[in-house]
Every structure is written in structure tokens, then in C-alpha cells.
Amino acid sequence: TEEDLEPYYADLVIGAFGVNSTIINRFAPHYVPPKTWHTCQTEVLLGEEYIREHFFDMVHIFPSERLDMKFLAVTPKKDYITVSGIGPHVKREDLREAINRSKLRNYLPSQWEMACHCHPQVPVTRSYRPYGHRMAVIGDASYSRYLKNGIESAFITAGLAAETALKNGIRTRDWQENYDRLASKRYVLDNLFGKIIFKAYDVIVANKYLSRAQFNVLSHEQSEIKDSPGKLAPILGHMFSGNKPYMQILKQVLNFNLQARLFCNLFGIIYSEALEKFHKSVFSKIP
């Protein structure tokens, strides 16, 4: 009961609750949580053998046909696949419709159902003042990479918080000048590059010429044995998995050889389509 509760006095309080916790809005008076997207995840029961045959125990990314959803991420988990719809406010029926309208539908049986669903929050901005006198917030409730989970963020920000507390102090100014400054330096600019990359991805997917050029490059890479810095497939892998900072990914995107191959494919597609239309218009006039 409330009568049995006693106050606990601590020298330092660390908020390690994440953006999905209800504590986030009650932690400190000046702390403002990051803005989040209301995503949707569902589990689909398919069976281990079916998943191995159609998904190869690999994570897959499918573009979404809906304008309010970035993409669909599919993660095999033994007898189930976890399908995540990433967007600002994705509801259960939005995710169902997106699955049925996407290429993912071709890999599902004729009858499929959602076993369960949930709505995890994904931070898309940084927090404001994730610190105070003798307190600090770590994890994705303070700083995290754009559209990525909080595991990496928790590890890095916990290290920065521990270093600040042990070497500098636990006053408000100590957190501001050390923890907050270092975390901001690590995440803010890199997340800006991440937003640029994902915006470019949205433009490419929405344009039939750009998307076909990208697909042609990816298809050609599958027949190549030699690995090189100008490959597109590893870039997309790092982009969705978060294995590399966005700054490094953007440098790989701007590789001259890669851009040259994309441009040549784009030019070839546009030229072929224009030539085909010209032939049809000419021959249609011949009696």
C-alpha cells in the first residue's frame, strides 16, 4: 500500500527506461522526451520449414505502397516472422493493407493472419535536457540513431554517463558540458545524414525510372564475385540494419563508380522507353 512506501534517497538517479515507458513523461521537470513514431509490429505464424524455404532465415526489407509508411521489415523467428511497419502513425489495419499491397504478399500463403500485434515507439529526434542535478537519462529516451533501436544507444550513452559521473561530477553543468555535449556530437549530425539518406530512398522508390535503375544495379551485382567499395547491396544492408554510422553510408553512396553505374542504367532505361514510344508512334501511322 502507499502507506508502506518509504522515500529512498540516492546520490545519483539514472533514467534507463526507454521511449516506450510511461515513466518518460514524469522523470524530471525540465526534461523533454524525443519525438517518436507510432510504429506497428505483428507476428505471422508460417512454420519453420516454410520460413526457411521462402525467407532463408534472413531479414528482408520491402518498400511500402502507402505514402504514410516508410517500409516493411521482416525478421524470421523460428515458426514466426515479425513484420514491422515503419511510419509516423501506423495502425493494425494500415499494416495489414500495406502487407497485402506490397511484394511481401507474394511470399505469404493464400491465407495468413496476424497472431498478435503491438505499437512500439521509435524516436526520430533527440530529447531536450536529458539531465539534471544528480540525474541523467540514457538510451533512446535521450539520444539514438534515426529509426534504429535503443540497444546501441543504451550502450553508448551509458558509457558517456558513467564517464561523466566518475571524471567530471553529477551536477547539472557537469552533465551539460560533458555527457550532453558528447552525445550530441555523436548523434545529431549523423542523424541528419540518416534523414537525407532515407529521404533519397523515398524518392527512388516512388520513381519508376530511379527504382528500375537501382534494381538493375543490384541484379548485376549478384552475378559479380569480386567485392568493391562501389557496391549498392552492402549500402542498403547497412542502411536498414544500422551496422554503420550514416555518415559512412553516405560516403559510400557518393562513390563515383556506383553513381556512374546508376546514371548509365537510368539513361539506358529512359532512352529505351523513349525509343519504344517513338517506334510505336511512327509505325502506328503507317497504313
N, C-alpha and C positions, 0 to 999 in steps of 0.2 A: 504494500500500500504506500501512498505518498507520505504517510506519517513515518514510515520506517526508513525513508530515504534520508541520507545524510550528505552534506556537501563534501566534495573531495577537492582538496587544494593541491594543485600541481605547479611545478616550476615552468613547465612548457607543455602546450597543447598543440598537437598536430592533427589537422583535418585530413584524414585519408579515406574519404567516403565516396568519392566519385560523383559524376554528374547525375547518376540515376538514384541517388539517395535523397530522402526528404530532409535530411539534416542540412543540405546545401543552402537552404534559404534562411537558416537560423544560426549560422555559425558565428558570425561576427557582424557588428553594426555597420561597418564601412565596406565590408566585402560584397562584391557584386559578381555572381556566378557567370560563367561564359554563356553565350547564346548557343542553343542546341537545335538540332534537327530531330524531329519525332519520327524515327525510322520504324520499320516493321520487319520482324523475323518470323518465319514459320518452319515447322518440321514436317517433312513429307516422307511417309513410310513407303519404301520401294523394295527393300530386301538387299542383302549384301551382294548376292550374285548379280542382280540387275544393275546395281550401282557400279560394280566392278566392270561390267560389260559396256555400260553407256557413259560413265563418268571417269573411269580409270583411276579412281581414288585421287583425283586432282581437283584443286579449286578452279572454278570456272567463272568468268565474268561475261554477262550478256547485256548488250545495250537495251535500254527500255524504250518502248514506243510512246510512253507517256511523257509529256513535257514537264510534269511535276516530279519526275523520278529520274535520278542520275543513271543508275544502272542496277542490275541484279547480280548479287554474288552468291554462288552455290558452293557449299562446303560439304563433302561427303563425310558421314559419321556412322560407319558400320552399316546398320539397316536403314538409316535415315539420311536425307540430305537437308541441310539447313539453307533456306533461301532467304536472303536479306534484301529488302527493297530500300535503297538509299535515296532519300529526298527530304525536303523541308517538313512535310507532314503526311506521312504515308499511313493510310488506314488498311485494315484487313482486306476489304474488298478491292481497294486500289491495288494491293499486291497480287491478289488473285487475277484481276484483269490484266495486270502487267505481265504475269507469267503466261497467260493464255495468248497474249498478243505478241510475245517475244519468241526468239528462236529456241528458247529453253523448252517451249511446248513440244517441239519435235523429239525431245529426249525423254519425255514423260509418257507413261502408259495412257491409253484412251480414258481410263477412269482414275483420277487421282484426287486426294483430299488432303486438307491441312490437318495434321494431327493436333497441333497446338500453335499458338502464336503469342508474341509479346512485342512491346514497343520500347526498345532501348533508346536512350538519348545519345546523340553523337555531337560533341562540341564542335562548333565552326568558328568560334572566336576565342580569344584569351579572356581570362577573368580580370576584374579590377580590384586592386589592393588585396591579393590573396595572403595577407599577413596582418599582424597587429602586435601589440605589446605581449610578448611571451606566447605568441601563437602564429601558426602558418598553415596554409593549405597546400597539399601536394597532389600529384596525379592529374587526371584530365579535368578536375574541378578547378585547377589553376592554369596549367599550360599543357597543351598536347598538340600533336601534328594534325593538320587538317584532314578530316574524315578518317582518322585512324583510331584504333582502340587505345585505352589508357594504360596498358601494361608497360610499354616502353616509357611513357610519360611518368608513371609512378616510380619506376626505377631511377630515372634521371633526376626528377625533381626531389625525390627523397635524398639522393646523394648531395644535391645542392643545398637542401635544407640542413642536413647533418653537418656539412662543411661550414655553413654559415653559423650555426649554433655553437659549434666547437671552436671555431677560429675567430669569429667576429663578435658574437653575442646574440641575444634574443630580444633586443629592444626593437621598436618599430623601425627606427632608422637603420639598424643592422640588416633587417630583412629587406628593406627598400634598396639599400646601397649594394647589397651582395646577392642575396637569393633572387629577388625580383629582377634585378638588372641582368644577371647571368642567364636566367630562364628566358627573359625577353630577348636577349641577344641570340639565344639558341633557336627559338621557335618563331618569332614574329616575322622576320624576313623570309625564312624558309617556308612558312605557311602562305606568304604572299605568292611565292613561286608556285606552290601547290595549287592555289586558286587559278593562276594563269594556265597551268598545265591542264587542269580539269575543264576549264572554260574552252580551251582549244580542243579538247576531246569532245565536248558537246557540239562544237561547230562541225567537226569532222564527221561525227556520227549522223548529224542532221542533213549533211550534204551528200548526195548520191555520188558525185564525182570524187570528192575527197575520200569518202569511205571506201569506194571501189579501188582507188589508188593505194590506200593503206592495206586493204585486203590482198591486193596483188603483190605488194612487197612482202607481206607476211607469208603468203603462199610460196613465193620464190625462196624465202629464207629456209623453209622446211627442206628443200632439196639441196641446200648447201651444208657441207660438213664443217668447213672452217669457221671458227668463231671470230668476230671482229667487233670493234667498238661501235660500228655503224649499224648494228642490228636493231630492228624495231621490236621484235618479240621480247627481249630482256627488258627493254624500256617499259613496255606495258606491264610486264610482270612486276617490276619494282614499283611502278606507279600504284598498282592496286594492292600489293602486298605490304608496301611500306618498308621494304628492306633497305632502301637508301634514302638519304635526305632529298627533298625536292630540288634543291639547288644542283645536286649532282645529276639528277634525272634530266633537268632542263638543259644542262650542258651536253648530255648525250643526245637529246632531241635535236639540238642545233648542230650536230655533227654534219660536216659538209657532204660526205658521201651519202649519208642517209637522206638528207634533204634533196640531193641531186637525183637519187633513185625515186623518191616520192614525186618530184617535179616531172621527171621523164614519164612515169606511169600516168600521172594526171594529164599531161599533154597528149599522150597516146590515146587515152580514153576519150578526151574531148574531141580530138582530131578524128578518131574512128567514128564517133557518133555523128559529127558534122558531115563527114564524107558519106555515111549511110543515108542521112537525110537528103543530101544533095542528089545522090543517085536515085532515090525514090521520087523526088520532085521532078527530075529530068525524065525518067522512064515513064512516069505516070502521064506525061504529056504526049508521049509517042503513041499514035493510033495503032 
